[in-house]
Amino acid sequence: MIDFDNSIKQRLNEAANLLAHIPKQIPKVQARAMNRALSSGKTEAAARVRDTYLVRKKDVSETMELKKASANDLNGSLESKGHVMPLIRFRVTPKTPQPGRKKPILAQVLRAGGKSPIPGAFVANVRNVASVYRRTTPKRFPIKGLYAPAVPQMLDNEKVRKSIQNKMLETLDKRLQHEIGRVLDG
């Protein structure tokens, strides 16, 4: 795994050394490059999660919060906060309530593989929202909603995380070179 913090610090220090004769420009260059890297990380996160899971880009993007760096505060972050997602948001057959259905509900969360049967599950409208449920006792009630992982859990997948980090480091390198060249030429 990449030591992400040390890699970024090392690259930012190299940029500072190249611009040592123009000290006022150093934080601006670093902040611009970091912000572009964070932005590309957000885009990469949505793409890589969608490569692994059957989730919409909107569902991934709306959980992510991008805090940009500034010349005065070189701390930027990309965080994802969210709750587990109802199983109905993924590939489920059927998507609408079907009273008397004898066949099990089929669901698929990961792109790899196919739909898997969920024994005892059913689709019902509760408060005018269709979702997948399962009974917790042999009686009619209580019922329990079935959920898929939250987006932050999807982002914690090792392949996804490494891909995001590599893309951010690659973008940071490109943008630092670009911003340094812009300051030196300009």
Accessible surface in RSA format (square Angstrom, percent):
REM  Atomic radii and reference values for relative SASA: ProtOr
REM  Chains: A
REM  Algorithm: Lee & Richards
REM  Probe-radius: 1.40
REM  Slices: 20
REM RES _ NUM      All-atoms   Total-Side   Main-Chain    Non-polar    All polar
REM                ABS   REL    ABS   REL    ABS   REL    ABS   REL    ABS   REL
RES MET A   1   155.97  80.8  85.32  56.5  70.65 168.2  68.53  58.3  87.44 115.8
RES ILE A   2    46.38  26.4  37.87  28.2   8.51  20.5  43.87  31.6   2.50   6.8
RES ASP A   3    85.14  59.6  72.38  72.0  12.77  30.2  40.30  94.9  44.84  44.7
RES PHE A   4    41.45  20.7  38.28  23.7   3.17   8.2  38.28  23.2   3.17   9.1
RES ASP A   5    95.14  66.6  91.84  91.4   3.29   7.8  17.98  42.3  77.15  76.9
RES ASN A   6    85.78  59.2  82.13  79.4   3.66   8.8  23.98  57.7  61.81  59.7
RES SER A   7    19.36  16.4  17.19  22.9   2.17   5.0   1.98   4.2  17.38  24.4
RES ILE A   8    37.53  21.4  37.53  28.0   0.00   0.0  37.53  27.0   0.00   0.0
RES LYS A   9   125.56  61.3 123.68  75.9   1.88   4.5  77.17  69.5  48.39  51.5
RES GLN A  10   106.14  59.4 100.44  73.4   5.70  13.6  30.37  64.7  75.76  57.5
RES ARG A  11    60.51  25.4  58.17  29.7   2.34   5.6  10.12  13.8  50.39  30.5
RES LEU A  12    20.40  11.4  20.40  14.6   0.00   0.0  20.40  14.3   0.00   0.0
RES ASN A  13    89.97  62.0  89.60  86.6   0.36   0.9  20.12  48.4  69.85  67.5
RES GLU A  14    89.31  51.3  86.72  65.6   2.60   6.2  38.92  75.3  50.39  41.1
RES ALA A  15     2.64   2.4   1.16   1.8   1.48   3.4   2.11   3.0   0.53   1.4
RES ALA A  16    24.63  22.6  22.06  34.0   2.57   5.8  22.30  31.4   2.32   6.2
RES ASN A  17   112.04  77.3  94.72  91.5  17.32  41.7  25.79  62.1  86.25  83.4
RES LEU A  18    99.35  55.3  86.75  62.1  12.60  31.7  89.93  63.2   9.42  25.4
RES LEU A  19     0.61   0.3   0.61   0.4   0.00   0.0   0.61   0.4   0.00   0.0
RES ALA A  20    68.33  62.8  49.11  75.8  19.21  43.7  51.99  73.2  16.34  43.3
RES HIS A  21   129.48  70.8  94.74  65.9  34.74  88.9  83.59  86.1  45.89  53.4
RES ILE A  22    50.89  29.0  49.14  36.6   1.76   4.2  50.89  36.6   0.00   0.0
RES PRO A  23    89.63  65.3  82.39  75.1   7.24  26.3  82.56  68.2   7.06  43.9
RES LYS A  24   173.73  84.8 161.26  98.9  12.48  29.7 110.44  99.4  63.30  67.4
RES GLN A  25    47.24  26.4  47.24  34.5   0.00   0.0   5.42  11.5  41.82  31.7
RES ILE A  26    29.19  16.6  29.07  21.7   0.13   0.3  29.19  21.0   0.00   0.0
RES PRO A  27    39.77  29.0  39.68  36.2   0.08   0.3  39.77  32.8   0.00   0.0
RES LYS A  28    88.35  43.1  86.11  52.8   2.24   5.3  44.03  39.6  44.31  47.2
RES VAL A  29     0.18   0.1   0.18   0.2   0.00   0.0   0.18   0.2   0.00   0.0
RES GLN A  30    12.83   7.2  12.83   9.4   0.00   0.0   0.38   0.8  12.45   9.4
RES ALA A  31     5.96   5.5   5.96   9.2   0.00   0.0   5.96   8.4   0.00   0.0
RES ARG A  32    96.39  40.5  87.48  44.6   8.91  21.2  33.14  45.3  63.25  38.3
RES ALA A  33     0.28   0.3   0.00   0.0   0.28   0.6   0.28   0.4   0.00   0.0
RES MET A  34    22.05  11.4  20.83  13.8   1.22   2.9  21.85  18.6   0.20   0.3
RES ASN A  35    28.44  19.6  27.23  26.3   1.22   2.9  10.77  25.9  17.67  17.1
RES ARG A  36   117.21  49.2 113.63  57.9   3.58   8.5  25.03  34.2  92.17  55.9
RES ALA A  37     5.00   4.6   5.00   7.7   0.00   0.0   5.00   7.0   0.00   0.0
RES LEU A  38    14.83   8.3  14.83  10.6   0.00   0.0  14.83  10.4   0.00   0.0
RES SER A  39    47.58  40.2  46.10  61.5   1.49   3.4  10.41  22.2  37.17  52.1
RES SER A  40    19.90  16.8  13.04  17.4   6.85  15.8  19.04  40.5   0.86   1.2
RES GLY A  41     0.00   0.0   0.00   N/A   0.00   0.0   0.00   0.0   0.00   0.0
RES LYS A  42    61.50  30.0  61.20  37.6   0.30   0.7  22.90  20.6  38.61  41.1
RES THR A  43    83.81  59.6  79.25  80.3   4.56  10.9  58.09  78.0  25.72  38.9
RES GLU A  44    23.00  13.2  21.97  16.6   1.02   2.4   0.94   1.8  22.05  18.0
RES ALA A  45     0.26   0.2   0.26   0.4   0.00   0.0   0.26   0.4   0.00   0.0
RES ALA A  46     1.55   1.4   1.55   2.4   0.00   0.0   1.55   2.2   0.00   0.0
RES ALA A  47    37.21  34.2  30.49  47.0   6.72  15.3  35.98  50.7   1.24   3.3
RES ARG A  48    73.26  30.8  72.58  37.0   0.68   1.6  20.50  28.0  52.76  32.0
RES VAL A  49     0.00   0.0   0.00   0.0   0.00   0.0   0.00   0.0   0.00   0.0
RES ARG A  50    90.21  37.9  89.00  45.4   1.21   2.9   5.07   6.9  85.14  51.6
RES ASP A  51    81.78  57.3  62.90  62.6  18.88  44.6  25.18  59.3  56.60  56.4
RES THR A  52    29.08  20.7  23.72  24.0   5.37  12.8  22.50  30.2   6.58  10.0
RES TYR A  53    22.90  10.7  22.90  13.0   0.00   0.0   3.21   2.4  19.69  24.3
RES LEU A  54    19.67  11.0  11.81   8.4   7.86  19.8  14.96  10.5   4.71  12.7
RES VAL A  55     7.91   5.2   0.47   0.4   7.44  17.9   4.57   4.0   3.34   9.1
RES ARG A  56   132.04  55.4 128.63  65.6   3.41   8.1  66.47  90.8  65.57  39.7
RES LYS A  57   109.01  53.2 105.97  65.0   3.04   7.2  56.71  51.0  52.30  55.7
RES LYS A  58   129.33  63.1 120.41  73.9   8.92  21.2  76.43  68.8  52.90  56.4
RES ASP A  59     5.12   3.6   2.71   2.7   2.40   5.7   1.43   3.4   3.68   3.7
RES VAL A  60     0.00   0.0   0.00   0.0   0.00   0.0   0.00   0.0   0.00   0.0
RES SER A  61    32.05  27.1  28.64  38.2   3.40   7.8  23.17  49.3   8.88  12.4
RES GLU A  62   110.76  63.6  72.71  55.0  38.04  90.6  41.82  80.9  68.94  56.3
RES THR A  63    26.04  18.5  17.41  17.7   8.63  20.6  21.26  28.6   4.78   7.2
RES MET A  64    17.70   9.2   4.65   3.1  13.05  31.1   5.01   4.3  12.68  16.8
RES GLU A  65   111.54  64.0 106.92  80.9   4.62  11.0  41.39  80.1  70.15  57.3
RES LEU A  66    48.95  27.3  23.05  16.5  25.90  65.1  23.05  16.2  25.90  69.7
RES LYS A  67    98.85  48.2  94.42  57.9   4.43  10.5  89.40  80.5   9.45  10.1
RES LYS A  68   130.63  63.7 111.40  68.4  19.23  45.8  56.11  50.5  74.52  79.4
RES ALA A  69     6.26   5.8   0.00   0.0   6.26  14.2   0.04   0.1   6.22  16.5
RES SER A  70    53.43  45.2  48.37  64.6   5.06  11.7  45.07  96.0   8.36  11.7
RES ALA A  71    42.00  38.6  27.12  41.9  14.88  33.9  27.12  38.2  14.88  39.4
RES ASN A  72   153.57 105.9 115.02 111.2  38.55  92.8  30.46  73.3 123.11 119.0
RES ASP A  73    63.43  44.4  59.86  59.6   3.57   8.4  28.52  67.1  34.91  34.8
RES LEU A  74    61.56  34.3  48.51  34.7  13.05  32.8  48.54  34.1  13.02  35.0
RES ASN A  75   101.34  69.9  98.04  94.7   3.30   8.0  22.29  53.6  79.05  76.4
RES GLY A  76    24.12  29.7   0.00   N/A  24.12  29.7   0.71   2.0  23.41  52.4
RES SER A  77    36.05  30.5  32.00  42.7   4.05   9.3  31.43  66.9   4.62   6.5
RES LEU A  78    41.58  23.2  12.37   8.9  29.20  73.4  12.37   8.7  29.20  78.6
RES GLU A  79    83.40  47.9  78.23  59.2   5.17  12.3  32.49  62.8  50.91  41.6
RES SER A  80    26.38  22.3   5.87   7.8  20.51  47.2   5.87  12.5  20.51  28.7
RES LYS A  81   142.63  69.6 129.40  79.4  13.23  31.5  83.36  75.0  59.27  63.1
RES GLY A  82    34.92  43.1   0.00   N/A  34.92  43.1  12.43  34.1  22.49  50.4
RES HIS A  83   163.17  89.2 149.55 103.9  13.62  34.8 101.43 104.5  61.74  71.8
RES VAL A  84    75.97  50.0  65.31  59.1  10.66  25.7  65.31  56.8  10.66  28.9
RES MET A  85     8.99   4.7   8.51   5.6   0.48   1.1   8.49   7.2   0.50   0.7
RES PRO A  86    39.85  29.0  39.85  36.3   0.00   0.0  39.85  32.9   0.00   0.0
RES LEU A  87    11.53   6.4  11.53   8.2   0.00   0.0  11.53   8.1   0.00   0.0
RES ILE A  88    26.38  15.0  23.63  17.6   2.75   6.6  23.63  17.0   2.75   7.5
RES ARG A  89   116.89  49.1  90.14  45.9  26.75  63.7  23.32  31.9  93.57  56.7
RES PHE A  90     5.27   2.6   0.40   0.2   4.87  12.7   4.11   2.5   1.16   3.3
RES ARG A  91   114.33  48.0 109.28  55.7   5.05  12.0  30.48  41.7  83.85  50.8
RES VAL A  92     6.20   4.1   0.00   0.0   6.20  14.9   0.00   0.0   6.20  16.8
RES THR A  93    48.63  34.6  47.89  48.5   0.75   1.8  44.66  60.0   3.97   6.0
RES PRO A  94    14.92  10.9  10.45   9.5   4.48  16.3  14.92  12.3   0.00   0.0
RES LYS A  95    98.60  48.1  90.32  55.4   8.29  19.7  81.47  73.3  17.13  18.2
RES THR A  96    81.21  57.8  81.21  82.3   0.00   0.0  65.99  88.6  15.22  23.0
RES PRO A  97    48.25  35.2  33.19  30.3  15.06  54.8  33.19  27.4  15.06  93.6
RES GLN A  98    85.80  48.0  69.38  50.7  16.42  39.1  13.04  27.8  72.76  55.2
RES PRO A  99   135.13  98.5  98.71  90.0  36.42 132.4 111.68  92.2  23.45 145.7
RES GLY A 100    64.62  79.7   0.00   N/A  64.62  79.7  37.69 103.4  26.93  60.3
RES ARG A 101    77.26  32.4  42.40  21.6  34.85  83.0  27.35  37.4  49.91  30.2
RES LYS A 102   190.05  92.7 156.68  96.1  33.37  79.4 109.13  98.2  80.92  86.2
RES LYS A 103   149.54  73.0 140.93  86.5   8.62  20.5  87.83  79.1  61.71  65.7
RES PRO A 104    61.74  45.0  53.20  48.5   8.55  31.1  60.59  50.0   1.15   7.2
RES ILE A 105     3.91   2.2   3.91   2.9   0.00   0.0   3.91   2.8   0.00   0.0
RES LEU A 106    59.62  33.2  59.62  42.7   0.00   0.0  59.62  41.9   0.00   0.0
RES ALA A 107     9.40   8.6   4.43   6.8   4.97  11.3   4.44   6.3   4.97  13.2
RES GLN A 108    16.16   9.0  12.50   9.1   3.67   8.7   5.57  11.9  10.59   8.0
RES VAL A 109    32.01  21.1  27.42  24.8   4.59  11.0  27.42  23.8   4.59  12.4
RES LEU A 110    85.77  47.8  83.67  59.9   2.10   5.3  83.67  58.8   2.10   5.6
RES ARG A 111   102.10  42.9  84.89  43.3  17.21  41.0  34.57  47.2  67.53  40.9
RES ALA A 112    86.67  79.7  64.79 100.0  21.88  49.8  75.52 106.4  11.15  29.5
RES GLY A 113    67.06  82.7   0.00   N/A  67.06  82.7  40.43 110.9  26.63  59.6
RES GLY A 114    52.21  64.4   0.00   N/A  52.21  64.4  29.76  81.7  22.45  50.3
RES LYS A 115    83.88  40.9  55.09  33.8  28.79  68.6  27.04  24.3  56.84  60.5
RES SER A 116    62.77  53.0  61.37  81.9   1.40   3.2  30.61  65.2  32.16  45.1
RES PRO A 117    79.86  58.2  67.27  61.3  12.59  45.8  67.27  55.5  12.59  78.2
RES ILE A 118    25.90  14.7  25.11  18.7   0.78   1.9  25.90  18.6   0.00   0.0
RES PRO A 119   100.23  73.0  92.10  84.0   8.13  29.6  94.78  78.3   5.45  33.9
RES GLY A 120    58.94  72.7   0.00   N/A  58.94  72.7  39.98 109.7  18.96  42.5
RES ALA A 121    11.99  11.0   0.00   0.0  11.99  27.3   0.00   0.0  11.99  31.8
RES PHE A 122    50.66  25.3  50.32  31.2   0.33   0.9  50.66  30.7   0.00   0.0
RES VAL A 123    10.51   6.9   0.71   0.6   9.80  23.6   0.71   0.6   9.80  26.6
RES ALA A 124    21.05  19.4  19.79  30.5   1.26   2.9  21.05  29.6   0.00   0.0
RES ASN A 125    90.94  62.7  63.71  61.6  27.23  65.6  16.79  40.4  74.15  71.7
RES VAL A 126    56.97  37.5  49.83  45.1   7.14  17.2  53.04  46.1   3.93  10.7
RES ARG A 127   220.66  92.6 186.06  94.8  34.60  82.4  76.96 105.2 143.70  87.1
RES ASN A 128   148.86 102.7 117.70 113.7  31.16  75.0  27.62  66.5 121.23 117.2
RES VAL A 129    94.53  62.2  91.58  82.9   2.95   7.1  94.53  82.1   0.00   0.0
RES ALA A 130    29.75  27.4  20.37  31.4   9.39  21.3  20.37  28.7   9.39  24.9
RES SER A 131    12.52  10.6  12.52  16.7   0.00   0.0   7.29  15.5   5.23   7.3
RES VAL A 132     0.00   0.0   0.00   0.0   0.00   0.0   0.00   0.0   0.00   0.0
RES TYR A 133    28.11  13.1  28.11  16.0   0.00   0.0  14.69  11.0  13.43  16.6
RES ARG A 134    88.78  37.3  88.78  45.3   0.00   0.0  33.62  45.9  55.16  33.4
RES ARG A 135   103.69  43.5  88.43  45.1  15.26  36.3  25.52  34.9  78.17  47.4
RES THR A 136    74.17  52.8  38.00  38.5  36.17  86.2  43.80  58.8  30.37  45.9
RES THR A 137    56.01  39.8  47.00  47.6   9.01  21.5  53.02  71.2   2.99   4.5
RES PRO A 138   144.20 105.1 105.10  95.8  39.10 142.1 117.74  97.2  26.46 164.4
RES LYS A 139   154.45  75.3 146.46  89.9   7.98  19.0  97.67  87.9  56.78  60.5
RES ARG A 140   176.87  74.3 165.99  84.6  10.88  25.9  56.35  77.0 120.52  73.0
RES PHE A 141   125.72  62.9 115.82  71.7   9.90  25.8 115.91  70.3   9.81  28.1
RES PRO A 142    75.11  54.7  71.76  65.4   3.35  12.2  75.11  62.0   0.00   0.0
RES ILE A 143    45.31  25.8  21.25  15.8  24.06  58.0  21.25  15.3  24.06  65.3
RES LYS A 144   127.77  62.3 123.45  75.7   4.32  10.3  71.32  64.2  56.45  60.1
RES GLY A 145    14.15  17.4   0.00   N/A  14.15  17.4   2.92   8.0  11.22  25.1
RES LEU A 146    26.33  14.7  24.96  17.9   1.36   3.4  26.05  18.3   0.28   0.8
RES TYR A 147   127.07  59.3  94.17  53.6  32.90  85.6  51.71  38.9  75.36  92.9
RES ALA A 148     5.12   4.7   0.00   0.0   5.12  11.6   4.49   6.3   0.62   1.7
RES PRO A 149    48.36  35.2  42.64  38.9   5.72  20.8  47.63  39.3   0.73   4.5
RES ALA A 150     6.70   6.2   6.70  10.3   0.00   0.0   6.70   9.4   0.00   0.0
RES VAL A 151     2.08   1.4   1.74   1.6   0.33   0.8   1.74   1.5   0.33   0.9
RES PRO A 152    39.64  28.9  31.42  28.6   8.23  29.9  33.00  27.2   6.64  41.3
RES GLN A 153   108.66  60.8  95.39  69.7  13.28  31.6  39.61  84.3  69.05  52.4
RES MET A 154     0.23   0.1   0.00   0.0   0.23   0.6   0.23   0.2   0.00   0.0
RES LEU A 155    22.17  12.3  18.79  13.4   3.38   8.5  18.94  13.3   3.24   8.7
RES ASP A 156    91.16  63.9  81.60  81.2   9.56  22.6  19.71  46.4  71.45  71.3
RES ASN A 157    45.54  31.4  33.88  32.7  11.65  28.1  14.72  35.4  30.82  29.8
RES GLU A 158   101.80  58.4  96.54  73.0   5.26  12.5  30.00  58.0  71.80  58.6
RES LYS A 159   158.64  77.4 149.62  91.8   9.02  21.5 100.12  90.1  58.52  62.3
RES VAL A 160     3.68   2.4   2.21   2.0   1.47   3.6   3.68   3.2   0.00   0.0
RES ARG A 161    67.43  28.3  67.34  34.3   0.09   0.2  34.25  46.8  33.18  20.1
RES LYS A 162    74.22  36.2  74.22  45.5   0.00   0.0  34.33  30.9  39.89  42.5
RES SER A 163    28.39  24.0  20.54  27.4   7.85  18.1  18.77  40.0   9.62  13.5
RES ILE A 164    18.76  10.7  18.76  14.0   0.00   0.0  18.76  13.5   0.00   0.0
RES GLN A 165    20.85  11.7  20.85  15.2   0.00   0.0   6.12  13.0  14.72  11.2
RES ASN A 166    76.32  52.6  71.69  69.3   4.63  11.1  25.96  62.5  50.36  48.7
RES LYS A 167    73.02  35.6  70.65  43.3   2.37   5.7  28.44  25.6  44.59  47.5
RES MET A 168    15.45   8.0  14.88   9.9   0.57   1.3  10.01   8.5   5.44   7.2
RES LEU A 169    14.28   8.0  14.15  10.1   0.13   0.3  14.28  10.0   0.00   0.0
RES GLU A 170    81.79  47.0  74.67  56.5   7.12  17.0  31.25  60.4  50.54  41.3
RES THR A 171    15.91  11.3  15.70  15.9   0.21   0.5  11.05  14.8   4.86   7.3
RES LEU A 172     2.97   1.7   2.97   2.1   0.00   0.0   2.97   2.1   0.00   0.0
RES ASP A 173    54.37  38.1  52.45  52.2   1.92   4.5  25.81  60.7  28.56  28.5
RES LYS A 174   129.86  63.4 120.75  74.1   9.11  21.7  84.34  75.9  45.52  48.5
RES ARG A 175    47.70  20.0  47.70  24.3   0.00   0.0   7.42  10.1  40.29  24.4
RES LEU A 176     6.25   3.5   6.25   4.5   0.00   0.0   6.25   4.4   0.00   0.0
RES GLN A 177   117.02  65.4 109.15  79.8   7.88  18.8  44.32  94.3  72.70  55.1
RES HIS A 178    92.76  50.7  80.35  55.8  12.42  31.8  57.16  58.9  35.60  41.4
RES GLU A 179     7.21   4.1   7.21   5.5   0.00   0.0   0.05   0.1   7.16   5.8
RES ILE A 180    10.04   5.7  10.04   7.5   0.00   0.0  10.04   7.2   0.00   0.0
RES GLY A 181    26.86  33.1   0.00   N/A  26.86  33.1  26.65  73.1   0.22   0.5
RES ARG A 182   126.39  53.1 112.47  57.3  13.92  33.1  42.60  58.2  83.79  50.8
RES VAL A 183    26.84  17.7   9.99   9.0  16.86  40.6  16.13  14.0  10.71  29.1
RES LEU A 184    91.02  50.7  58.73  42.0  32.28  81.2  60.47  42.5  30.55  82.2
RES ASP A 185   133.44  93.5  94.39  93.9  39.05  92.3  32.81  77.2 100.63 100.4
RES GLY A 186    97.71 120.5   0.00   N/A  97.71 120.5  49.65 136.3  48.06 107.6
END  Absolute sums over single chains surface
CHAIN  1 A    11497.7       9555.6       1942.1       6196.1       5301.6
END  Absolute sums over all chains
TOTAL         11497.7       9555.6       1942.1       6196.1       5301.6
